[in-house]
Amino acid sequence: MKVKRNTLLLFVCLVWSVTGFNIFRIGLEAYPIHLTSSFLYRPEYIASGGWIVVWM
């Protein structure tokens, strides 16, 4: 089965555009959580120089 080069390029662009949009959406959803996270302001985190392992 032969596919024209331009058709294949259009399909690949569409796939990568959808993928990029999903990554962007995940970042936008995670950013407010990052801003409101109080983990970075805990005294034990600051005292350790930022290297702390938290077991949940």
N, C-alpha and C positions, 0 to 999 in steps of 0.2 A: 504494500500500500504506500503510495507516494503522497507526501504532503508538501505543499508549496512552502518555501522558506519564510515568506512573509506571514503566512497563516500560522506557522509554528511560532514565529517571533511574537505575534499578537497574542497567542495563547499563553506563552511563557510570561509576557508582560502582565497579562491579566492575573495569572497565578501569583506572581511576585507582588503585585499591587494589593491583592487580597491579603497575602501574608504580612506585608508591611503594615497595612491598616490594622490587622489584628494585634500585632506587636505594639503599635502606637496606642491602641485602645487599652491594652493591658497596662501599659505605662501610665496612661491617664487615670485608670482605676486605682493603681497602686500609689500614685503620688500623694493624694490626700492622707492616706494611711501613714506614709513616710513623714509628712509634715506634723501630724498629730501624735506621732509615736513618742512616748516619754522614756523609752528604753535608753536613749543616748544621754539622758540627763540624770540617770541613777548614779548615786555617789560611788558605788562599787565599780561601775563601768569607768567613770572618770579616774578613780584612784588607780585602776589597773592599767592606765594608759591606753584604754580602748580595746584591750585584749581580754575578753571574758567569754566563757562558754556557759550558755544557759541551757539547762536541761528542762524540757517541758514534759 
